Amino acid sequence: MLSSGKKRLFSALLHIQKRPCQPSRAMRLVQFQTPHLEEPHLGLESGIGGGVVDLNAFDPTLPKTMLQFLEQGETTLSVARRAVATQLPVLPRSQVTFLAPVTRPDKVVCVGMNYADHCKEQNVRVPKEPIIFSKFSSSIVGPYDEIILPPESEEVDWEVELAVIIGKKGKHIKATDAMAHVAGFTVAHDVSARDWQMRRNGKQWLLGKTFDTFCPLGPALVTRDSITGMCACHGTWIEVKGHFQELVLFHMDPRDQTRGLRLGNPHNLKICCRVNGEVVQSSSTNQMVFKTEELIAWVSQFVTLYPGDTILTGTPPGVGVFRKPPVFLKKGDEVQCEIEEIGVIVNKVV
């Protein structure tokens, strides 16, 4: 006999199997500049490390900032989809300056101790509720911009993170509906001044997290249906005994018969950070304690989420402050933050 919870899981699985899977081309939205442009433009990155298609040249009626693009929702996304499906001129990467995929959002929401292996590193219990703090949007810089060491701190540390970018306004969003409010994902570096985070300012985290240049983002906003898998299908969240469980379909990539691919799911991606070429953090987003859907449901209890709002979902183990002895960033260091399927950002410390 199946328990009621297992029956609901089985029923949901049968329901999902009836849904058709449609092929989806990856959409990697960027903000960029070139020497001949008077202002930033929106573009499409033609794959990780590829050149850029100018969306504003494809359709001059499109807005030129990501915030305005996201605010217009399906209207602008449909134009971008047409561009993806069209053979268009590609600007060489060497001629493009990449900006953060989102600039000046209404909110930058951050989550502390949200990786099980990071909690183990600190010898602390896994949180029962998300630990929420914030950065000011003025801390955001581009994927290849410099990180400026502030003279007020001697303990600046690295943290690679998966960032969620909201695409649809919402309040009191259910976990089952949360992915409909997500535009996509990007790589974030939650640069942290540990002395100000852990000892100064009454041990409130804000000031230690929000110095100028302390939030590199990029290189692209990768839309949620472009993450892992051949079809634009998503896991379904159902409630079992008061807790949300994710039901994920697996698709075998014919090029790789050794593993299943999570379809449209960001919670099974390799995530790593390198300092001067040395791997200092290496984990998987499957270590996240509270997944994207749960975080959106939790945060939207307290605040309205708007298009462009950015949620940094926590960091894996390997940060400098918990090394023995502690290690901190210094001038001349180069930090690379990378997430599978999304890309890599590279920031020099000055």
Disulfide bonds with the S-S distance in Angstrom:
Cys21-Cys233 2.41
